[in-house]
Every structure is written in C-alpha cells, then in structure tokens.
Amino acid sequence: SAGWVAEAGAMAVAAEALGLGISSTEHQSRTQLSDRPGVSSIVCGDETILLPVAGISQLLSTIVISKSAGTNTDRETWRNLAACAEASIGADGGGGPLVFLQQGLQSALCKSKPLRDVLVAIIRRSVRLLAVVDYSGDDSSASENADEDDMDASSKRAGEAQEAEESTKAQQPDARLTCFLTGLLMSAPVQACVSDKEALYEDLLEAWSVGLLSASAPWRMVCALTASGILNACPAALQKVVKSISTVASFYRRLPNTVLRRVWAERAATPVCSRYVQALIELLASVRRAEPAAPSLSWGQLAVDASTPLPLDTSPFNSEMTKQTISPNWEWDEGWVANDAGWELWVGTVECMAIDWKTPSRSAVRTLMDGGDGPPMLREGCAVMRGLDWDDSPETGDEDGKKQYESEKADREKEKKALEEQAADDPAEPGPDSGDVSNDEQTDPSTSEENDDQDTTSASSGTKSKSESSKKKKRKRIPNPKLPTGTVISVEPWNGIPGMARRVRWNLTGEEGIYRYGGDGGRFDICHVEVNEKGTRIRKRHPLPESAEQCAARHGFGSGKKHSVLLRLRRLGAEKDAEKGDTESHHEGVLEWPDFGAGVKVNCIQYSDGAVLVQEKELLFGSKDAGWEARFGQPSYTPGTEIMLTPTGSSSLKDMVEVDTKSSFMSAYQELLGSTSYVVDGLRNRSDGSKVRVTLEMKMLRGRRPESNVQLPPSLKYTARPPPPMCFDRDYHASSMSLSKDCRTLTCVSPDGRGTAFAGVGFTKGVHYWEVKLEQADIGSVFIGVAEKPNASSASGGSAYGDSPPRLNRWLGWGFVNFRATYTAGAERVYGAHCHNEDTA
C-alpha cells in the first residue's frame, strides 16, 4: 500500500492514544472478540480459544463454482481469497490480521468489481460514522444548584448513556482499517487491473471529503491527508466531488481562508507547526494543483477575521514589473513579507502634541465597576434630579420646580415649629407626627432601608399608644413635599454626539427639556436617582458614569506622546503626470505602529520636488476596535489621515560633511518632516464645549535619493538602499545610563545596578536583524534583547493624569546575557558563547 496510508493510520493511532475523539475497538476483551462475525470461541479450562469459521463466501465458492468436466475454463479464485479475509473484514475493529492478507485481498480486488464496490461502500460508511462526535457525555450544561432529585435523575441518565455507549462501542468502525482498505484500492497491483481508474478515485475522494466536515480535529487531519493523496494520484476526481456535494464544494472554496487563519493562529511557534496545519497545507496544495480540472471551483477573495492580516494587492504592480523587467520574489507575489529586498524601509517617529484643553478629572467609577457597583445606564423611565452642572440662570434655572419644593419645605417647617410650640404650651396637645424624613442627599443604602420602614413603625406606635390611652388625641401628620424629580423620556444627542443628553419631563412643573448627560466634555446637568413611591425621599443616588473624555485621558489622550513607526514602501511604483506637468510616483506600503501592535496600508505620492504625501487607507493587521484611544480619542481605528512630508536640510557637499562630523554615515540618509491635524468627533473641551483638535508631527529618515536632474536607467532606478540605523530613545533609558549626541552609543555612568535602555525602533511581527557592538563590558553585565515598551500602548497606561514614569532600573523582556545565557523574568539558561570587549552580538 501507499506510504501516506500508513502515515494516516499512525496519526489515527496517536490521536486515539491521546483521547482526541477517534474511536477504536482494538483493545477489547476476548469475550467481546468472540462476538465478532466469522469468529467462534471454545472454552478450554480457564482459557478461551478463538477459531475462524467459514462464511457465506467460502460456502458459495465450494458449491456454486466448480470446474466443469471437459472444459478448460479456469476457476475464479477471488471468492476463496475474499473468504479467507472474511473474518477480519467483517470484524468490528482491529486491522492487524489484514497485514498478512494484503496480497490475497489485492488479488481478489483485481478480479472482482463487486468486491471493489463493497469496499468503497464500507469506506464511505466508516468515514461518515467516524466523523460524528458524540456530546451525550457532556455535563457542562448541568445546573450547579440542582437539587438531589435532579442529581439522581441526571446520574441515572448518565449511567444509561454509558451503558448504551459500551453496547455500541463494538459496532464502531476502525480508523486504521478504513485507511488500510483505501490503500488497498489505491495500490499499484489493483490500479493495474482496474479499467475505470478515474471513477474509483472519484468514489474514494467523495467518501473521504465528507470527513473534512467533521467536528473532530484529529479526524479532519486524517481525512485531509488521505484526500490530498487521492488528489495527487488523480486530480480530475475533484470535479465530480465538487458538483455532487454542495457542502463539500463550499468547504473547498473556503479552504484558503481556513489555512490562513490556522497558520496565523500558530505564528508564535514558527517555523514549527502542528500536524493539523501540515495536513491542511498538503490538502490546499493538492487542490490548487487540481484546480484546472475543476473549473466550477471558483476562488473568491480572502475573508478572515480582524486578527488575521490581509495580503496586499499586487496585481497593478506585477504588470509594471513586467514592463521594467524586474524579477519579483515570492514575498512580492504573496504580499506577506515586507523584506528589505522588495521594499524600501523608512524609520521615524510620530509625535502626538499635547492638546490645549481642560484635562478631565479622574473618575472614581472604575473602582466601583471592578467591585460590581458601577452606575446603571440612564434609560427611558428612570428618575433624575438636577446635577452638578445645572444651569441656575433665571431663564431656565427653575424648570424642575426646585423653588416650589423649597417653598413647600419652608411652609412645612413653619407648621411643624408652630405645632411644637403649641405642644409645649399645652401638655395635653400632641406634637406633630412626620411619616417621612426628608433627606435630599442620602446615599447610604442601609440608611435608606431603615427609613423605608419608618411609616410602618410610626403606625404601629400610634396603634399601641391608642390602645394604652384612648383619651389622648391623635397626633397631626405633616406630609413631606415631593422632590423636584423628573422622568427620562428619551435618549438624545448633544452637540452632534449621540447619547450625550436626555429628554426629561419634570413631575412638579410638567415641563420638558433636553439636558446634558456627559455632553460638552463630560458635563452632567442631571443625575440618576432612585426615589420612594411617594416621591418624597431619595433612596439611592447613583454615581456619574465615566465620560468619553475621562476614558480617553486615562489611556493617554491629550498628553504629549511620541510613537516610533516603520514605513515600508514598494520600490516599484506607478508614475503619473500631474496637471502642471510634474511627475508623481505612487507607491503602496505598510505603516507599522509597534506601540499599537498594528499595521496600516498607506499610499505614498512622491513629487518631483522631494515632497511625499502619506495617506492612510485601511488597517491590515492589529486590533480594529480597541486600543486606539491615545491617538484618536476612541477605541476604534479611524482611516483617512494624510501627512505631507518635506525634506529638511541641504544636499550640498559642505552640509553633508558637517552632518557626518556630528554622526557617522548620516549623510547617506535624508530627513523628512511634516505635520497634520484633525478633529476628534466624539470629544469636546470641558471648558467651552468646543471640538478637540489633535496635531501630529511625523519625522522620517530614509536613504538619500539622487538629485531630480539626474537621469537613471530603469535597472538602477529602484536600487536597494540600506535602512536607516537604529538609535536609542532619549526618553526611555535608566538614569544610570548616558547617551551620545547621535543616540547610537550607550554608556553606564554610575554603578546603580541593572538598567534598561530602549531603542527608537519597535516591531510588531516578522523576523528582524540588528547588531550591537560591545566596546567595553564585564562578563555578565550586558543584557541585549526585546521587551514591551512601558507606557507605550494605550492598554499599558501612560495617562494624562501625571502617572509615575516607568521603572527602568532593571532588566525587562527576553534576551541574551554576555556570559552565554538567556534571561527572562529572573530565569537563566545556558545559550551561545561569551561576549567580550570588541565583540558584536
């Protein structure tokens, strides 16, 4: 049989040993084995002996088929050969004995088409049964608070399910036997005798393709390996399978998306990947090779989730490359790897300038939310009162009826005081009785519960005093005035921002109005309260929610922050003539933001005067709806930012010499500077309610280009230039370290223990290379590696509330120590060699 069949069988055995969902009845007792068809058991003392018994095939071969006298016709022997293997073929599990019957079964299959059809039917049935995953034993949905009767009933059902599973276990097909039978049908002796090979391959591929729809990942792996082997042997079989089963056709159409997601999910282990991914890649390669034979199988555009990066469209550039006679590499064709050979690398920073606005105060509601006591949403039907930012102007200051409430409250106090004075003059006169206690600012729930029972307690006291002394007069009850509360009618926008206001109808005055609830930079004209049924007392006053401005400031928005970026541009672009006769060169590229863990597709337009327009188009990889507060003031990414970069400095020889004097080899690079600004739609300045404007300043460093008047041949027009050098970040190094003027040399100036200095270049993904030279260092004193930059991303902190600077007086991340060891979080392992003075890591 073919080698791939044995490999699939080995995978099935390994998956079964790990308990991954592939069932087998290989390990059965001898009593259970005696129940197999074609096997009989004889008890001899304490042992049970199994003996094969002749079946119907052997019986028919001895009675029906015989060599007639006087004829030279040869006897058909395939029935005898099949009869010898009947005990193993008809068994419910275990394919071990079939190894000794391989040649006999191959001879039988060569001579009998009905036997081949029977084995194909067996394979089709086995694949379908093995593809079914049984969830009857899953008790994850059971209630944790079920009573004893329910537990007994569930235990009873579980026991019945287990008995049913044990009774049907012997009837389950065997995965190794199925793979073995497929290998027999595809073996060279059988294929040499089969007239219609393509029909046989089509039946086998159809049978195994159904297993690709299984919920069991190990069985999908086996089916993928087997189907890829069938397609390699007969690519034309794919056309019939695609036409006959629409569900299988849909699986093959989305196979590239499936492989793409699985490969990206296992990117951390690259170049090592699981056998499941290898099987899917082999199947995809086989289907790609068989694609010309299946024209009905159309491949659409790749559709993956937001966490999987998308390849760049290379079709417009491939035609240009053909014209320029530049040979593309495979990274270019796939659009995945932004290598230095096919891309031009720019290194720089983008600085978000500090915003001139009133920084919102830090909200304490985050702590309440962590404890489960956060404020509920203020929706229709909720009760509200005037809040901290209520407008007390004479025109609109009394819409809620606050003056009416205060007037009624003052009258009640006067009446209460008069009754108290009357009771003091006449001892027989009872004093005033108040059923409610007005407390407009009460926030303690326990106190509210005590006051809720005050009416009942007062009534009980009155009944008791009446029974003791019926002669006493009943105390006069003075009702409390109703609070100036209102009811929310609808949620309204404020100043163009949805959900930042509420329409309220006030209960005392009946007036309606729209009031801010987070609008104008986090101002609250109303607050959310809970009152009693009479509306005379506040049971609970909910805290104000965190405004959008407070959330953005907590993630670093509004404070000056600098982000390192990498810009990779395709070296080959499309040239276009502008209206005024100038030539524009359009290049696609990827702008990588390591601080946000994302990459953005950009379009760069290079003008003849050296200016470059960078246009952000869409997000290629990274989080699309979270983590962008520090840049956009909202969690989601917003495309469309445009920055115009212009070269700085002069290109004269004198200026270049002066540049090289300050920093070596810097004359080979050119600095571009530009800025832009945009308005954040969802944020407002709290001081005046105006819109918030963000200003970005981009500074990039690229390889110096030739003068515009120099004409280069096409072969040298896109010559690779070295990437700009990596430098240390002035804002991220320990106090015990000193940087040179060009930020490329780091020196430890004080023996204060360990410290960390970050570079100005970061990476999100990919394989990168850089060198660090040790001028002078002791053994075990230098640590070189990678780490997440503290306070770099919005999720790591770095808010606008003046948080403490990051701790850099220790070793962070993962890396190499110059006494041949790796280091991470205090753990060291032997690796590499010792690094001494003048060595390069």
SVG drawing of the C-alpha trace seen along z (x, -y; Angstrom):
<svg xmlns="http://www.w3.org/2000/svg" viewBox="-61 -85 99 119">
<polyline fill="none" stroke="black" stroke-width="0.4" points="0.0,0.0 1.0,-3.7 3.1,-5.2 0.7,-8.0 -1.9,-5.4 0.4,-4.1 1.1,-7.6 -2.6,-8.4 -3.0,-5.2 -0.2,-6.2 -1.9,-9.6 -5.1,-7.8 -3.3,-5.6 -1.6,-8.6 -4.9,-10.6 -6.6,-7.6 -3.8,-7.2 -4.3,-10.9 -8.1,-10.5 -8.8,-13.0 -12.0,-11.6 -11.1,-8.8 -12.7,-5.6 -11.4,-2.1 -12.2,1.3 -8.7,2.7 -8.4,3.2 -11.3,5.5 -11.6,8.5 -11.5,11.9 -15.2,12.4 -16.1,9.4 -14.0,10.6 -15.8,13.8 -19.0,11.9 -17.4,10.9 -18.8,12.2 -16.8,15.1 -15.2,15.9 -16.2,18.6 -14.9,19.2 -14.2,22.5 -13.8,22.6 -10.9,24.8 -10.5,24.7 -9.8,21.1 -8.8,20.0 -11.0,19.0 -9.7,20.1 -10.9,18.1 -11.3,20.0 -12.2,18.6 -15.4,20.1 -16.1,20.3 -18.6,17.7 -21.0,17.4 -18.3,16.6 -16.4,19.8 -19.6,21.8 -20.7,20.4 -17.2,20.9 -17.3,24.6 -20.9,25.3 -21.5,23.0 -18.1,22.6 -16.5,25.8 -14.5,26.8 -16.8,28.5 -15.6,31.7 -14.3,31.4 -13.7,27.7 -10.6,25.7 -12.1,22.7 -10.0,21.5 -11.7,21.3 -12.3,17.9 -10.3,17.7 -11.3,14.3 -14.1,15.6 -11.8,18.0 -9.3,15.2 -12.1,12.9 -13.4,15.8 -10.1,16.1 -10.2,12.5 -13.9,12.5 -13.2,12.9 -11.1,9.7 -13.1,7.7 -16.4,8.4 -14.9,7.7 -15.9,4.5 -12.4,3.4 -8.7,4.2 -6.9,4.3 -3.8,6.2 -4.6,9.5 -5.1,7.8 -1.4,7.2 -0.9,10.9 -3.8,10.9 -2.7,7.9 -1.6,9.8 -4.7,12.0 -7.0,9.1 -5.2,7.3 -5.7,10.4 -9.3,10.5 -9.8,6.8 -8.1,7.2 -10.5,9.8 -13.8,8.6 -15.5,5.2 -18.4,6.0 -15.8,6.5 -14.3,3.2 -17.8,1.6 -18.4,3.3 -15.1,1.9 -15.9,-1.6 -19.2,-1.4 -17.5,-0.2 -15.1,-3.1 -17.9,-5.6 -19.9,-4.3 -16.8,-4.2 -15.8,-7.8 -19.3,-9.1 -19.6,-7.3 -16.1,-8.4 -16.9,-12.0 -19.8,-12.1 -18.8,-13.5 -20.9,-12.3 -21.8,-15.0 -24.0,-12.8 -21.5,-12.6 -21.0,-16.4 -22.4,-17.6 -21.2,-21.2 -24.7,-22.5 -25.9,-21.0 -27.1,-23.4 -24.8,-23.9 -27.7,-24.4 -29.8,-21.4 -31.5,-19.5 -31.0,-15.9 -33.8,-14.6 -32.4,-16.3 -28.9,-15.0 -30.2,-11.5 -32.1,-11.8 -29.0,-13.1 -26.9,-10.4 -29.4,-7.8 -29.3,-9.2 -25.6,-9.3 -25.4,-5.7 -27.9,-4.7 -25.8,-6.7 -22.7,-5.0 -24.3,-1.6 -25.5,-2.5 -22.1,-3.7 -20.5,-0.5 -23.0,1.6 -22.5,-0.3 -18.7,-0.7 -18.1,2.7 -20.1,1.6 -18.0,-1.5 -15.7,-1.3 -12.0,-1.3 -10.0,-4.2 -6.9,-2.2 -8.9,0.5 -10.6,-2.3 -7.2,-3.7 -5.9,-0.2 -8.8,0.6 -8.3,-2.8 -4.6,-1.9 -5.6,1.5 -7.8,-0.1 -5.1,-2.7 -2.2,-0.2 -0.3,0.4 -1.4,4.1 -5.1,3.1 -4.8,0.0 -3.1,2.0 -6.1,4.3 -8.8,1.6 -10.2,0.3 -12.1,-2.8 -9.5,-4.2 -11.0,-7.7 -14.4,-6.5 -12.7,-4.6 -10.7,-7.7 -13.9,-9.8 -15.7,-7.5 -12.8,-7.4 -12.4,-11.2 -16.1,-11.7 -16.1,-9.3 -13.1,-11.0 -14.2,-14.5 -17.2,-14.0 -14.9,-13.5 -13.5,-17.1 -16.8,-18.4 -16.3,-16.6 -16.2,-18.4 -13.2,-16.3 -9.9,-17.9 -7.9,-14.7 -10.3,-13.0 -10.2,-16.1 -6.5,-15.8 -6.6,-12.1 -9.2,-12.9 -7.1,-15.8 -4.0,-13.7 -6.0,-10.9 -7.8,-13.3 -4.6,-15.0 -3.1,-11.7 -6.1,-10.8 -6.0,-14.2 -2.2,-13.8 -3.0,-10.5 -6.0,-11.7 -6.5,-15.5 -9.6,-15.1 -11.6,-13.5 -12.1,-16.8 -14.6,-18.0 -17.2,-15.3 -17.0,-15.7 -17.5,-19.5 -20.5,-19.0 -22.1,-16.2 -21.9,-17.5 -22.5,-21.3 -21.4,-21.3 -18.0,-19.8 -17.7,-22.3 -18.2,-25.1 -15.5,-23.6 -13.0,-23.5 -13.9,-27.1 -13.1,-28.5 -10.1,-26.2 -7.6,-29.1 -9.3,-31.1 -9.2,-28.2 -5.5,-27.6 -4.7,-31.3 -6.4,-31.5 -4.8,-28.3 -1.3,-29.4 -1.7,-32.8 -3.1,-31.3 0.1,-29.2 2.5,-32.0 4.1,-32.0 5.6,-28.6 7.1,-29.4 8.8,-27.6 7.3,-24.7 3.6,-23.9 1.2,-21.2 0.4,-18.1 -3.1,-19.5 -1.8,-22.6 0.6,-20.4 -2.4,-18.3 -4.4,-21.3 -1.5,-22.8 -1.0,-19.5 -4.7,-19.4 -4.6,-23.0 -1.6,-22.3 -3.3,-19.3 -6.5,-21.2 -4.5,-24.1 -2.8,-21.6 -6.2,-20.0 -7.9,-23.4 -7.6,-23.4 -9.5,-20.1 -12.3,-21.7 -13.3,-24.9 -16.5,-25.1 -14.4,-25.6 -14.1,-29.4 -11.7,-31.0 -13.1,-34.3 -11.3,-37.0 -9.7,-36.0 -12.1,-36.6 -10.7,-36.3 -11.3,-37.9 -9.8,-41.1 -6.9,-39.4 -5.5,-37.9 -3.5,-40.2 -4.6,-40.6 -2.1,-40.4 -1.6,-43.5 -2.9,-43.6 0.0,-43.2 -1.8,-42.9 -1.2,-46.6 2.5,-46.3 3.1,-43.0 2.3,-44.5 4.7,-47.4 7.4,-45.0 7.0,-43.1 7.5,-46.4 10.6,-47.2 12.0,-43.7 12.5,-43.4 12.2,-39.8 9.8,-39.5 10.4,-37.4 7.9,-35.2 7.4,-37.7 6.2,-40.2 3.8,-37.7 2.3,-36.6 2.2,-40.2 3.0,-38.9 6.6,-39.6 7.9,-43.2 11.5,-42.2 14.3,-44.7 14.8,-43.2 11.4,-44.2 10.6,-47.2 12.2,-50.5 12.4,-51.0 11.9,-54.3 12.3,-54.8 10.9,-57.6 8.6,-58.9 5.1,-60.3 4.6,-62.7 1.1,-63.5 1.2,-67.0 -0.3,-68.0 -3.8,-69.2 -4.8,-72.7 -7.8,-71.7 -9.0,-71.3 -7.9,-67.9 -10.9,-65.9 -10.7,-64.9 -10.0,-61.2 -13.3,-59.3 -13.7,-57.0 -16.3,-54.9 -13.7,-52.5 -13.1,-51.2 -16.8,-50.8 -17.2,-48.9 -14.4,-46.5 -16.4,-45.7 -19.7,-45.4 -21.2,-48.7 -21.0,-50.7 -23.8,-53.0 -26.6,-51.6 -27.5,-53.1 -29.8,-56.0 -32.6,-54.9 -36.3,-55.7 -38.4,-55.7 -35.5,-56.4 -35.8,-59.1 -33.4,-62.1 -32.7,-65.3 -30.6,-68.3 -26.9,-67.6 -23.5,-69.3 -23.6,-71.3 -27.2,-72.5 -27.7,-76.0 -29.0,-78.3 -29.8,-81.2 -33.1,-82.9 -34.5,-81.9 -34.0,-78.1 -33.0,-77.6 -36.4,-76.5 -37.6,-74.1 -37.6,-71.2 -39.6,-73.1 -36.8,-73.4 -38.2,-76.8 -41.6,-75.3 -40.1,-72.4 -38.1,-74.7 -41.2,-76.9 -43.3,-73.9 -40.5,-72.6 -40.2,-76.0 -44.0,-76.1 -43.8,-72.6 -41.0,-73.6 -43.0,-76.6 -46.1,-74.4 -44.0,-71.9 -42.4,-74.6 -45.9,-76.0 -47.2,-72.7 -44.2,-72.1 -44.6,-75.4 -48.3,-74.7 -47.5,-71.3 -45.0,-72.9 -47.7,-75.4 -50.4,-72.7 -49.1,-69.4 -52.3,-67.6 -51.9,-68.7 -49.9,-66.1 -46.9,-67.2 -46.5,-66.9 -46.1,-63.5 -44.0,-63.2 -44.2,-60.0 -41.3,-60.8 -37.9,-62.2 -36.7,-64.4 -33.1,-63.7 -32.2,-65.0 -28.6,-64.0 -28.9,-60.4 -26.7,-57.9 -26.3,-55.1 -28.5,-52.1 -28.6,-50.8 -30.0,-54.1 -32.5,-54.1 -33.8,-50.7 -34.2,-51.9 -36.2,-54.9 -38.3,-52.7 -39.8,-51.1 -40.4,-54.4 -44.0,-54.7 -44.8,-51.2 -43.1,-51.8 -44.9,-55.1 -48.2,-53.5 -47.5,-50.6 -46.5,-53.1 -49.7,-55.1 -51.9,-51.9 -50.1,-50.9 -50.5,-54.3 -54.2,-54.4 -54.8,-51.0 -53.0,-52.2 -54.6,-55.6 -57.6,-56.2 -58.1,-59.5 -55.0,-61.0 -55.7,-62.9 -54.3,-61.7 -51.1,-63.4 -51.3,-65.6 -49.5,-64.2 -47.5,-66.6 -46.7,-65.3 -43.3,-65.9 -43.2,-67.8 -42.5,-66.0 -38.9,-66.2 -38.2,-68.1 -37.6,-64.9 -38.2,-64.1 -38.6,-61.1 -36.4,-60.3 -38.5,-60.2 -35.8,-59.5 -32.1,-59.5 -31.0,-62.4 -27.8,-63.6 -25.9,-66.7 -23.8,-68.9 -23.7,-66.3 -22.6,-63.4 -25.3,-60.7 -26.3,-59.6 -24.9,-62.5 -28.2,-64.0 -31.7,-63.0 -35.1,-64.4 -36.8,-64.8 -40.3,-65.6 -40.3,-67.2 -43.0,-66.0 -43.7,-69.2 -43.9,-71.6 -44.8,-69.3 -42.1,-71.0 -39.9,-69.1 -36.3,-69.8 -33.1,-68.2 -30.2,-68.2 -26.6,-67.1 -25.6,-63.8 -21.9,-63.6 -22.0,-66.2 -19.8,-69.2 -16.7,-67.4 -18.3,-65.4 -20.8,-67.8 -23.9,-66.5 -27.0,-68.7 -28.9,-65.8 -28.1,-62.8 -29.6,-59.4 -31.5,-58.7 -34.0,-56.2 -36.9,-57.6 -39.7,-56.0 -43.2,-55.5 -44.5,-58.9 -41.5,-60.7 -40.6,-62.4 -37.3,-60.8 -34.2,-59.6 -33.4,-56.0 -30.1,-56.0 -28.1,-58.4 -26.1,-56.7 -22.5,-58.0 -21.9,-59.7 -20.5,-57.4 -17.1,-57.9 -17.3,-60.3 -15.6,-59.7 -13.1,-62.5 -12.2,-60.9 -11.7,-57.5 -9.6,-58.9 -7.4,-60.8 -7.0,-57.7 -5.5,-56.0 -3.0,-58.8 -5.0,-61.0 -4.3,-64.7 -0.8,-64.4 2.3,-64.7 3.4,-61.2 5.9,-60.0 5.4,-56.8 8.1,-55.1 6.9,-53.9 8.2,-51.9 7.2,-52.7 7.8,-50.1 7.2,-51.2 7.2,-49.1 10.3,-50.0 8.4,-49.9 5.6,-52.4 3.3,-53.8 4.3,-57.1 1.6,-59.6 1.7,-63.1 0.2,-65.8 -1.8,-68.7 1.1,-71.2 3.5,-68.8 5.1,-67.4 5.7,-63.7 4.1,-61.9 5.2,-58.5 2.6,-56.4 3.8,-53.7 1.8,-51.4 3.2,-50.5 2.7,-49.5 3.0,-51.9 3.7,-49.8 2.8,-51.2 4.6,-48.9 3.1,-50.8 -0.4,-49.8 0.6,-46.3 -0.9,-47.2 0.0,-47.9 -1.8,-50.3 -2.0,-50.2 -0.7,-53.5 -0.5,-55.2 2.5,-57.5 2.7,-60.0 6.2,-61.3 6.5,-64.6 9.4,-65.9 10.5,-68.5 11.1,-65.7 7.8,-66.1 5.9,-62.9 2.2,-62.7 1.4,-59.7 -2.3,-58.6 -3.6,-56.0 -6.1,-53.7 -7.1,-50.8 -5.9,-48.6 -4.0,-45.5 -3.4,-43.8 -3.9,-44.5 -6.9,-45.3 -9.5,-47.3 -11.9,-48.3 -9.7,-48.6 -6.6,-50.3 -6.5,-53.5 -7.6,-56.0 -4.1,-57.5 -4.2,-58.6 -7.9,-59.0 -9.5,-59.5 -11.7,-56.5 -11.1,-52.7 -11.6,-52.2 -9.1,-53.0 -10.1,-55.8 -8.6,-55.8 -8.0,-58.8 -5.1,-60.6 -2.9,-62.4 0.6,-63.9 2.7,-65.9 6.4,-65.3 9.1,-67.7 12.9,-67.2 14.9,-69.2 18.4,-70.5 20.6,-71.0 22.2,-68.4 25.4,-70.4 28.8,-68.8 29.6,-71.1 26.5,-70.4 27.0,-66.6 30.5,-66.8 29.1,-68.8 26.4,-66.1 29.0,-63.3 31.1,-65.2 28.2,-65.1 27.2,-61.5 28.9,-59.0 27.4,-58.0 24.3,-60.2 24.9,-62.0 23.6,-58.8 20.2,-59.5 17.6,-62.2 15.2,-63.5 11.6,-64.4 9.4,-66.4 5.6,-67.0 2.6,-67.6 -1.2,-67.3 -4.2,-67.9 -7.7,-66.5 -10.8,-67.0 -12.0,-64.2 -15.7,-64.0 -16.6,-62.3 -14.8,-64.5 -15.4,-68.1 -13.4,-70.6 -15.0,-70.8 -14.1,-74.5 -16.1,-75.8 -17.7,-72.7 -15.6,-73.2 -14.3,-70.4 -10.9,-68.8 -8.2,-69.1 -5.2,-66.7 -1.9,-67.7 0.6,-65.0 4.2,-65.7 5.9,-63.0 9.7,-62.8 11.0,-60.1 14.5,-59.1 15.1,-57.4 18.0,-56.6 19.2,-59.7 17.9,-59.8 19.7,-61.2 19.1,-64.7 16.0,-65.3 18.0,-66.3 20.0,-63.1 18.5,-60.6 19.0,-56.9 18.3,-53.8 15.4,-51.6 17.7,-49.0 19.1,-51.5 16.0,-53.5 14.8,-51.2 18.2,-50.1 18.0,-48.9 19.2,-51.4 20.4,-50.4 17.8,-51.0 18.5,-53.9 20.4,-53.0 18.8,-52.1 19.2,-54.6 18.4,-54.6 15.4,-56.5 16.2,-59.6 13.1,-59.3 13.4,-55.6 16.6,-54.8 17.7,-54.3 19.2,-57.3 22.4,-55.4 23.0,-55.4 24.2,-58.2 23.5,-58.6 25.8,-60.2 24.6,-63.1 23.7,-60.8 21.9,-58.4 23.8,-55.4 26.2,-54.9 25.2,-54.0 27.4,-54.3 26.9,-53.2 28.0,-56.2 27.1,-55.0 27.1,-51.6 23.5,-51.6 22.8,-48.1 20.9,-47.0 19.2,-49.3 17.4,-49.2 17.6,-51.5 15.1,-51.1 15.7,-51.7 13.7,-54.1 12.5,-51.3 10.0,-48.7 8.5,-45.7 5.0,-44.1 5.8,-40.9 8.3,-39.3 12.0,-38.4 14.4,-41.2 18.2,-41.6 20.4,-44.2 23.8,-44.3 25.2,-45.7 28.9,-46.1 30.4,-45.9 33.1,-48.5 34.0,-47.6 31.9,-45.4 32.4,-42.9 31.2,-39.4 27.5,-39.2 26.9,-42.9 25.2,-43.4 21.7,-42.2 20.5,-42.5 17.0,-41.6 13.4,-42.7 10.7,-43.9 7.4,-45.7 7.9,-49.4 6.4,-50.7 3.5,-53.1 3.9,-52.8 0.4,-51.5 -2.9,-52.7 -3.6,-49.5 -0.4,-49.8 -1.3,-53.1 0.5,-56.3 -2.5,-58.5 -2.7,-62.3 -3.0,-62.4 0.7,-62.7 1.4,-59.0 4.8,-58.0 7.5,-57.3 8.2,-53.7 10.7,-51.7 13.8,-51.1 16.3,-50.2 16.0,-46.5 16.2,-44.1 13.0,-43.8 11.7,-41.3 13.7,-38.4 17.2,-38.4 20.9,-37.3 23.4,-38.0 27.1,-38.2 28.0,-35.2 26.4,-32.7 22.9,-32.6 19.4,-33.7 17.4,-35.7 13.7,-36.4 12.0,-37.3 14.9,-36.1 15.3,-32.7 18.6,-32.0 19.5,-29.2 22.8,-28.4 23.0,-29.6 25.5,-30.9 29.1,-31.9 30.8,-34.5 30.9,-38.1 34.0,-40.1 35.2,-43.6 35.1,-44.5 32.6,-41.6 29.4,-42.1 26.1,-40.5"/>
</svg>
